[in-house]
Amino acid sequence: MSNANEVICRVRALYAYESNDPSSLSFKPNAIIDVLAQLQSGWWDGWSNGKRGWFPSNYVEVLKPQELYEAQEQEPDENEVKLAMVCMQCV
């Protein structure tokens, strides 16, 4: 298992997810989420817009390396290249 603050992969929300549970992460479509943990049950722990929480993995799609750069609309730096390599594990 990875470090609790280590990004496993980055995903884009396909649908809105709203929850009143403080341990859940609510988001809107197209939100970019850094995934920190993945449970076999399909619930993933993520970080987006300064908030952290659990969300259903079937509401998101894993970004491919090129999409990571497009989502950020900038050239990748060294850390982003490393993240892109790690994200290939989720695909």
N, C-alpha and C positions, 0 to 999 in steps of 0.2 A: 504494500500500500504506500501511496505517496505522502509526502509532507502535507499537512493540513492546509497550508497556504500556497502550495505549488499548483500552478495551472496545468491541468491535464490536457485540455483542449478548449477551443473557443467555438461557440455555437451562435446561430441566429434564430430568433423566435419566429415560428411560422404562424402562431396564433397568440392572442392575448391570454394571459393567465392571471386571474385575480384571486387572492386568498386573504382572509382576515386573520389567518394563523400567523403569529409573529415569527415562527420558524420557517415560513415559506417565502419564496421570492416571487413577487408579482411583477409582470412585465407586459409590454405592448408588442404587437407584431413588429418584426424587424429589429428588436432589441438585440444587442450583442452581449453575450454572457460568457464570462470566464468560468469554466467548469473546474471545481476543486476536488470533487469526489463523485463516484458513480456507484450506486447500489444495484444489485442484481434485480431488485424489485422494479427498476425503471425510474426511480427517483434520484435526481442528481442535485448536488450541492453546488451553488454558483454565486457569482459576484457580478453585479451590474449596477451602474449609476450610484455607487457608494453604498449599496445594500447587499447583504448576503442572506441566502436561504435556500430551501429545497424546492424543486420544481419537477414536473413530470417530463421525462426525456422525450416523450412522443409529441411534445409541443415545439420541439426545436430541431434544427438540422446542423450537423457538424460542418463547420466551414473548412473548405479545402485551402491549402496554402495560399493560392492566388487570391481567393476570396478574403482571406485575412487582411491582405494589403488593400484590397478594394474597399473593405469595410472601414478601414482607417483613413482612406484617401490620402495616403502618403507613402513615401518610400520606406521599406522596412529597415530597421536598425538591426544590430547584431542580436539583441534579445528576441526580436520578433522572428528572425530567421530560426533561432533555436526553438521558439514556440511552434513554428510551422512544422519543424521536424518532429516535435512531440505530438502534435495534432494528428499526424499520420497514423498514430497508434489507435485513434478513435474511429478512423474511417473504415 
